[in-house]
């Protein structure tokens, strides 16, 4: 009998298939590449840690393979920046602001600092807004066994 539960990535009912959620990859893809919807602070931080880690790996490989074509490296950097913008747009949506606010980061130093503070530290709007449902409404609570 397969174990049924709720996916912690997409919050939909699912069953174990080879120890992973069937919808998990799609939810991760949508989180990193699609510009619609909302994401909470935790999701924003986790996505940026993933993007930062991937950037370090890409830089390390590019450094080791200095004689390779820079087109591949440039493509990877563009993909990482796309992910950053997509996640930031979703975070702006959680604050009930237009995704175009992501352009504030183009203002050197001040813009990056402002975006870091607002997106990383401020709570999103409670309840549904024009960009979708509250991402914290269905927060998964992990039960801990006390022993």
C-alpha positions as CSV (number, residue, x, y, z in Angstrom):
1,X,0.0,0.0,0.0
2,X,1.6,3.3,-1.1
3,X,2.0,6.0,1.5
4,X,-0.1,9.1,0.8
5,X,0.9,12.5,2.0
6,X,1.2,16.1,1.0
7,X,4.1,17.2,-1.1
8,X,6.2,19.8,0.8
9,X,7.1,21.5,-2.6
10,X,3.8,21.9,-4.3
11,X,1.4,21.1,-1.4
12,X,-0.7,18.6,-3.4
13,X,-1.6,15.1,-2.4
14,X,0.8,12.6,-3.8
15,X,2.1,9.1,-3.2
16,X,5.7,7.9,-3.0
17,X,7.2,6.9,-6.4
18,X,10.8,6.0,-6.1
19,X,11.1,8.1,-2.9
20,X,10.1,11.4,-4.4
21,X,7.1,13.4,-5.3
22,X,6.0,13.1,-8.9
23,X,5.1,16.9,-9.0
24,X,8.3,17.9,-7.2
25,X,10.4,18.6,-10.2
26,X,7.7,20.6,-11.9
27,X,7.1,22.7,-8.8
28,X,10.8,23.4,-8.5
29,X,11.0,24.3,-12.2
30,X,8.0,26.7,-11.9
31,X,9.5,28.3,-8.8
32,X,12.8,29.0,-10.5
33,X,11.7,29.9,-14.1
34,X,8.1,31.1,-14.2
35,X,7.2,34.7,-13.3
36,X,3.6,34.2,-12.1
37,X,2.4,33.4,-8.5
38,X,3.8,34.1,-5.1
39,X,6.6,32.9,-2.9
40,X,7.2,33.4,0.8
41,X,10.4,34.6,2.5
42,X,11.6,31.0,3.2
43,X,11.1,30.0,-0.4
44,X,12.9,33.1,-1.5
45,X,15.9,32.4,0.7
46,X,16.1,28.8,-0.2
47,X,15.9,29.5,-3.9
48,X,18.6,32.1,-3.6
49,X,20.8,29.7,-1.7
50,X,20.3,27.2,-4.5
51,X,21.1,29.8,-7.2
52,X,24.2,31.0,-5.2
53,X,25.4,27.4,-4.9
54,X,24.9,26.7,-8.6
55,X,26.7,29.9,-9.4
56,X,29.7,28.8,-7.3
57,X,29.7,25.5,-9.1
58,X,29.5,27.1,-12.6
59,X,32.3,29.5,-11.7
60,X,34.5,26.7,-10.4
61,X,34.0,24.6,-13.5
62,X,34.6,27.6,-15.7
63,X,37.8,28.3,-13.8
64,X,39.0,24.7,-14.2
65,X,38.3,24.6,-17.9
66,X,39.8,28.0,-18.9
67,X,40.3,26.9,-22.5
68,X,36.6,26.2,-23.1
69,X,34.1,28.2,-25.0
70,X,32.7,31.2,-23.0
71,X,29.3,30.8,-24.7
72,X,28.4,27.9,-22.3
73,X,29.5,29.9,-19.3
74,X,27.5,32.9,-20.4
75,X,24.4,30.7,-21.0
76,X,24.7,29.3,-17.5
77,X,25.0,32.8,-16.0
78,X,22.0,34.1,-18.0
79,X,20.0,31.1,-16.7
80,X,21.0,31.8,-13.1
81,X,20.1,35.5,-13.5
82,X,16.7,34.4,-15.0
83,X,16.1,32.3,-11.9
84,X,17.0,35.2,-9.6
85,X,14.6,37.5,-11.4
86,X,11.8,34.9,-11.5
87,X,12.0,34.2,-7.8
88,X,12.3,37.9,-7.0
89,X,9.2,38.8,-9.1
90,X,7.2,36.1,-7.2
91,X,8.4,37.7,-3.9
92,X,7.4,41.1,-5.0
93,X,4.0,39.6,-5.9
94,X,3.8,38.3,-2.3
95,X,4.2,41.9,-1.1
96,X,1.3,42.8,-3.5
97,X,3.5,44.8,-5.7
98,X,4.2,44.5,-9.5
99,X,7.0,42.3,-10.6
100,X,8.5,45.3,-12.3
101,X,9.8,46.4,-8.9
102,X,12.6,43.9,-9.6
103,X,14.1,46.6,-11.8
104,X,15.0,48.5,-8.6
105,X,18.1,46.3,-8.3
106,X,19.5,48.0,-11.4
107,X,20.1,51.0,-9.3
108,X,23.6,50.1,-8.1
109,X,24.4,49.5,-4.4
110,X,21.2,51.2,-3.0
111,X,18.8,49.1,-5.2
112,X,20.4,45.8,-4.3
113,X,20.4,46.7,-0.6
114,X,16.8,47.8,-0.7
115,X,15.7,44.6,-2.6
116,X,17.6,42.5,-0.1
117,X,15.9,44.1,2.9
118,X,12.4,44.2,1.5
119,X,12.3,40.7,-0.2
120,X,14.4,38.9,2.4
121,X,13.0,40.4,5.7
122,X,9.5,41.9,5.2
123,X,6.4,39.7,5.6
124,X,4.1,39.3,2.6
125,X,0.5,40.3,2.4
126,X,-1.9,38.2,4.4
127,X,-4.5,36.2,2.5
128,X,-5.2,36.2,-1.2
129,X,-4.0,39.1,-3.4
130,X,-4.2,39.8,-7.1
131,X,-1.2,37.5,-7.7
132,X,-2.6,34.4,-6.1
133,X,-3.2,32.7,-2.8
134,X,-1.2,33.2,0.4
135,X,1.9,30.9,0.2
136,X,1.8,30.5,4.0
137,X,-1.9,29.4,4.1
138,X,-1.0,25.8,3.5
139,X,2.3,25.7,5.4
140,X,3.2,22.1,6.1
141,X,3.6,21.4,9.8
142,X,6.1,18.7,10.6
143,X,5.1,16.4,13.5
144,X,8.0,15.6,15.8
145,X,7.9,12.5,18.0
146,X,8.8,13.3,21.5
147,X,10.8,10.6,23.2
